[in-house]
Amino acid sequence: RARRTRSGAEARTAVRAALRIPVEEREERQRADRRSEPIVLASGNLGLVSFPDVPHRMTKEEIDARHPALLTTLANHPGIGFLLVRSERHGGVVLGPFGTEIPLDRLDEEPGPLAAFGPGAADAVRRTHSFPHTADIMVNSMHDPADGEVLAFEEQIGSHGGLGGDQGRPFLLSPIALSAPAADGTELVGAEQVHRVLRRWLSESDGPRLPVDTETEERAA
């Protein structure tokens, strides 16, 4: 379940404090200065922090040199479960409280803060890390496996986008006449695999291969 809290606002305030950005920016601040500021976006319980003035995905080492307190402040915030950042030394790392830093290739043996997010969390994090446009800092909120609570960064009664809670148990409901979405003992992982299943079902049901132009059909009738 997702609970409405101020944790999202508190986390955003923590980011601003770590970056030494005042909560209320002065209107006279020049637009040129704003271009160098990070962009902070929220998607359910997933936060994305990007530095638009840097043409590549920044590494942990670069972020630490530029904003020494940022990653530590975020990783130790009680409303945040873990961070995902690129690393010059390890390729990618998961950061947690109390200085936890785990390379992605060691998550299966040492899940660290991902342990609370259940099976498949390490694969999901590695998949996200592989995307070409992953944000410089990926922030996943805290998750309490005892009652399924997640803390969203948006003012919503539900949550989506990150790991944790009921959103990690999706399902497909389909007529029994269609083929099974996956072979016995296997799971669908990622939007790409779900898309292939939907395309297969569309073919099995003799559905349209392209969007139907309803106006053209009406004129033909």
Secondary structure, 3 states (H helix, E strand, C coil): CECCCCHHHHHHHHHHHHHCCCCCCCCCCCHHHHCCCCEEEEECCEEEEECCCCCCCCEHHHHHHHCCCHHHHHHCCCCEEEEEEEECCCEEEEECHHHCEEEHHHCCCCCHHHHHHCCCHHHHHHHHHHCCCCCCEEEEECEECCCCEECCCCCCCCCCCCCCCHHHCCCCCCCCCCCCCCCCCCCCCCHHHHHHHHHHHHHHCCCCCCCCCHHHHHHHC
